[in-house]
Amino acid sequence: MAASDPRPLPTADRALDLAGFHEATASTAFQVLVDGVLVHSWYAGGLGPHDLFLGASATKSILAHLVGRAGVDLDAPVDAFVPELRGWRGVSVRDVARMTSGVDWVEDHRDPGGPATALVAAFATGGSSRALLARVGPRWPPGTHYAYCTADSQVLDWVRERATGVEFRDALADLWRALGCTEDAQVAVDGDGVALAGGGVAAAAGDWARIGLMQIDGDWAGASSRPSLPFLRPGRLPAPLSPLVGFGYHWWPLDDEGTCVAADGSRGQFVYVDRPRRTVVVKTSAWPYADAAHDARCRDLTYRTLPVVAATVASRERVKG
């Protein structure tokens, strides 16, 4: 996606000693913004502000922005837009946005024969991701169970596309212009040209930070940040998901009110937003994924560290101001 109207962020360089954290969690880039000012920026050796970092499932939070900007009716049924989806008949767009669709899907990218692996393979080999979605059936009544489901993300984008007539890449390009992103982004597509809206955006760290800035203010930011059902609250999601987070509309709240939320992608891609403090922390990483226990330790350490960094830096900036 072209950075067609680049507007660099204002900067005020502050030192932070996070070497131990970066080493323990294989950080590749780290940025902190307060009130829209980039107050700290760090990159691992050989990387810099022009490099692109694959957000993996942090892309889902970009999708949430696109849905909010489109004004899609969350209470409409999915099949009003995409009637060819058998598994999502009678499911509301809201239940897709909060991953309570109840479809028969297991998200396990470590299972080479699982549906999540097959979905990603469609983008790696030029297959048809939407043909795969059309074969997914129902399992639970919608709104009764949470299950992390990239298929829901792909369906949410399909609904958005049908409602607006705008493909993901074009909607993202419009968002990139609106945010003043400074670097071109890349988007993975399948053989039909359909975007991996649930995990395929690569962007510069500073442009990931802009995604966080957009989550601070506004009715949609507030609604998408809050868990909308009791079993979506932090600590209530099923294992192996982190007990430190809940689920909103494709954002991960760290508290019941959604004051602090995160975009979260595999191998340690984060956009953390402290909304009252107007502070954003971006962390990209390259920790190993194959070891599930190590992955969980790194994720929990990150979820415990980013709020401390945000609160500490925001407090310092308020004093300086």
C-alpha positions in Angstrom: 0.0 0.0 0.0 1.5 3.3 -1.0 2.3 6.0 1.5 0.7 8.7 -0.6 0.4 11.5 1.9 3.3 10.9 4.4 3.3 13.0 7.5 6.3 12.2 9.9 5.5 11.9 13.6 6.9 14.7 15.8 9.8 13.3 17.9 11.4 13.9 21.3 14.0 11.2 21.9 14.0 9.7 25.4 16.3 6.9 26.6 14.8 3.7 28.0 16.9 0.8 29.4 15.0 -2.2 28.2 17.9 -4.3 27.0 17.0 -7.3 29.2 13.4 -7.3 28.1 14.4 -7.0 24.4 16.8 -9.9 24.8 14.3 -12.1 26.7 11.5 -11.5 24.1 13.6 -11.2 20.9 12.5 -7.6 20.2 13.2 -6.3 16.7 11.7 -2.8 17.0 10.2 -0.8 19.9 8.5 2.6 19.9 6.7 4.7 22.5 4.3 7.6 21.6 2.7 10.0 24.1 0.1 12.4 22.8 1.2 11.6 19.2 4.8 12.4 19.9 7.4 9.6 19.3 9.4 9.8 22.5 11.4 6.6 22.2 12.5 4.5 19.2 14.7 1.4 19.2 15.7 -1.1 16.6 17.6 -4.3 16.7 20.9 -4.4 14.7 20.5 -3.8 11.0 16.9 -2.7 11.2 15.4 0.8 11.0 12.4 3.0 10.4 12.0 2.1 6.7 11.9 -1.6 7.3 8.5 -3.5 7.2 7.5 -5.8 10.0 4.8 -8.5 9.4 2.1 -7.9 12.0 0.6 -11.4 11.6 -2.6 -11.3 13.6 -2.1 -7.7 14.7 -3.5 -7.2 11.2 -6.9 -8.1 12.7 -6.9 -4.8 14.6 -6.3 -2.9 11.3 -9.3 -4.8 10.0 -11.3 -3.5 13.0 -10.5 0.0 12.0 -11.7 -0.6 8.4 -15.0 -2.1 9.7 -15.5 0.9 12.0 -14.7 3.4 9.2 -17.1 1.6 6.9 -20.0 1.8 9.4 -21.0 -1.8 8.9 -24.2 -2.8 10.8 -23.0 -5.2 13.5 -26.5 -6.5 14.1 -27.1 -7.6 10.5 -26.7 -11.3 9.6 -23.6 -12.3 7.7 -25.7 -14.1 5.1 -27.4 -10.8 4.2 -24.0 -9.9 2.7 -22.4 -13.3 1.9 -25.1 -15.9 1.4 -22.7 -18.5 0.1 -21.3 -19.0 3.6 -23.1 -22.1 5.1 -21.4 -22.0 8.5 -22.2 -18.3 9.2 -25.9 -18.4 8.3 -27.9 -16.6 11.0 -24.7 -15.3 12.6 -24.5 -11.6 13.2 -21.6 -9.4 12.1 -21.1 -8.6 15.8 -20.6 -12.3 16.6 -18.0 -12.5 13.8 -16.2 -9.3 15.1 -16.0 -10.8 18.6 -15.2 -14.3 17.4 -18.4 -15.9 18.9 -19.7 -17.1 15.6 -19.8 -20.7 16.7 -18.4 -22.1 13.5 -16.6 -25.5 13.4 -13.0 -24.2 13.4 -9.8 -25.0 15.4 -7.1 -22.4 15.3 -3.9 -24.4 15.6 -1.1 -23.3 13.3 1.1 -26.1 14.8 -1.3 -28.7 13.3 -0.2 -29.3 9.7 -3.5 -30.8 8.8 -5.7 -28.2 10.5 -8.0 -25.6 8.9 -5.9 -22.7 10.1 -2.8 -24.1 8.4 -4.9 -24.7 5.2 -6.1 -21.1 5.3 -2.6 -19.7 5.5 -1.5 -22.2 2.8 -4.0 -20.6 0.4 -2.0 -17.4 0.5 1.4 -19.2 0.3 0.5 -21.4 -2.7 -2.0 -19.3 -4.6 -5.1 -21.2 -3.5 -8.6 -19.9 -2.9 -9.2 -18.9 0.8 -12.9 -18.1 0.2 -13.6 -21.5 -1.3 -12.2 -23.0 2.0 -14.5 -20.7 4.1 -17.5 -21.9 2.1 -16.9 -25.4 3.3 -16.8 -24.5 7.0 -19.9 -25.6 8.9 -21.6 -24.5 12.2 -20.9 -26.0 15.6 -22.2 -23.9 18.5 -25.1 -21.4 18.7 -23.7 -18.0 17.9 -23.0 -15.8 20.8 -22.5 -18.6 23.3 -18.8 -19.6 22.9 -15.6 -17.8 22.2 -13.0 -19.4 19.9 -10.1 -17.6 18.4 -10.8 -17.9 14.7 -9.0 -16.3 11.7 -11.8 -17.6 9.6 -14.1 -15.1 11.3 -11.6 -12.3 10.4 -11.7 -13.3 6.8 -15.5 -13.4 6.8 -15.6 -10.0 8.6 -13.6 -8.5 5.8 -15.8 -10.3 3.2 -18.8 -8.7 4.8 -17.1 -5.3 4.8 -16.2 -5.7 1.2 -19.7 -6.6 0.2 -21.2 -3.8 2.2 -18.9 -1.1 0.7 -17.8 -2.5 -2.6 -14.2 -1.7 -1.6 -11.5 -4.5 -1.5 -9.2 -4.7 1.5 -6.2 -3.2 -0.2 -8.1 -0.2 -1.4 -9.6 0.4 2.0 -6.2 0.0 3.6 -4.7 2.5 1.1 -7.4 5.0 2.1 -6.6 4.5 5.8 -2.8 4.8 5.1 -3.5 8.3 3.5 -5.8 9.4 6.4 -3.1 8.4 9.0 -0.2 10.0 7.1 1.7 6.8 7.0 5.3 7.3 5.9 6.2 3.9 4.4 4.5 1.7 1.8 2.9 -1.4 3.3 2.6 -4.9 1.9 -0.4 -7.2 2.0 -0.5 -11.0 1.4 -3.1 -12.1 -1.1 -4.3 -15.5 -2.2 -4.7 -16.8 -5.8 -7.9 -14.9 -6.2 -6.4 -11.6 -5.1 -8.2 -11.8 -1.7 -6.2 -10.2 1.1 -5.2 -12.0 4.3 -7.1 -9.5 6.4 -6.6 -11.7 9.5 -2.8 -11.7 9.3 -1.1 -10.4 6.2 -0.1 -6.8 6.6 3.6 -5.8 6.9 4.3 -2.2 7.8 6.9 0.1 9.3 7.0 0.3 13.1 6.0 4.0 13.0 3.0 3.1 10.9 2.0 0.4 13.3 2.1 3.1 15.9 -0.4 5.1 13.9 -2.8 2.1 14.1 -2.5 2.5 17.9 -3.1 6.2 17.9 -6.4 5.6 16.0 -7.6 3.4 18.9 -7.4 6.2 21.5 -10.5 8.3 20.7 -14.0 7.9 19.3 -17.1 5.8 19.8 -15.8 2.9 17.6 -12.5 2.8 19.5 -14.3 2.6 22.8 -16.8 -0.1 21.6 -14.1 -2.2 19.9 -11.9 -2.0 23.0 -14.5 -3.4 25.5 -15.4 -7.0 26.0 -19.1 -7.2 25.2 -20.0 -10.5 26.9 -19.0 -11.8 30.4 -16.9 -14.6 29.0 -14.9 -12.2 26.9 -13.5 -10.4 29.9 -9.8 -10.6 30.7 -9.0 -13.9 32.4 -12.1 -15.6 31.0 -10.8 -16.7 27.5 -10.1 -20.4 27.0 -6.5 -21.8 27.2 -4.0 -21.5 25.7 -4.8 -17.8 25.3 -3.2 -15.4 27.8 -5.1 -15.0 31.1 -4.1 -11.3 31.0 -6.4 -10.3 28.2 -10.0 -10.5 27.0 -11.5 -9.8 23.5 -13.4 -6.9 22.1 -14.0 -6.4 18.3 -10.6 -7.7 17.1 -8.7 -5.9 19.9 -7.5 -7.5 23.1 -8.5 -5.5 26.3 -6.5 -5.8 29.4 -9.3 -4.6 31.6 -13.1 -4.8 31.7 -13.5 -1.2 30.6 -11.2 -1.4 27.6 -9.0 1.4 28.8 -5.9 -0.5 27.8 -6.0 -2.7 24.7 -3.6 -4.4 22.3 -3.2 -5.7 18.8 -1.4 -9.0 19.1 0.3 -11.1 16.4 2.2 -14.4 16.6 5.9 -14.3 17.4 5.5 -11.2 19.4 3.9 -8.4 17.3 2.1 -5.8 19.6 0.5 -2.5 19.4 -0.4 -1.6 23.0 -2.7 1.4 23.7 -3.2 3.1 27.0 -6.2 5.1 26.1 -6.5 7.4 29.1 -2.8 8.2 29.0 -2.9 8.6 25.2 0.1 6.4 25.0 1.0 3.8 22.4 3.8 1.2 22.6 4.8 -0.8 19.5 6.9 -4.0 19.9 7.8 -6.2 17.0 9.6 -9.5 17.8 11.0 -12.7 16.4 10.6 -15.1 19.2 10.2 -18.8 18.2 6.7 -20.2 17.7 7.2 -23.9 17.7 7.6 -24.2 21.5 4.2 -23.3 22.8 5.3 -22.9 26.4 8.1 -20.5 25.5 5.6 -18.6 23.3 3.2 -18.2 26.2 6.0 -17.1 28.6 7.1 -14.4 26.2 3.6 -13.2 25.6 2.7 -13.0 29.2 6.0 -11.2 30.0 5.2 -8.7 27.3 1.7 -8.1 28.6 3.1 -7.4 32.0 5.8 -5.1 30.7 4.1 -2.9 28.2 1.6 -1.4 30.7 4.5 -0.5 33.0 6.5 1.1 30.2 3.4 3.1 29.0 2.5 4.3 32.5 6.1 5.2 33.3 6.9 7.1 30.1 3.5 8.9 30.1 4.1 10.1 33.7 7.6 11.4 32.8 6.3 13.2 29.7 3.5 14.9 31.8 6.1 16.1 34.3 8.4 17.4 31.5 5.3 19.1 29.9 
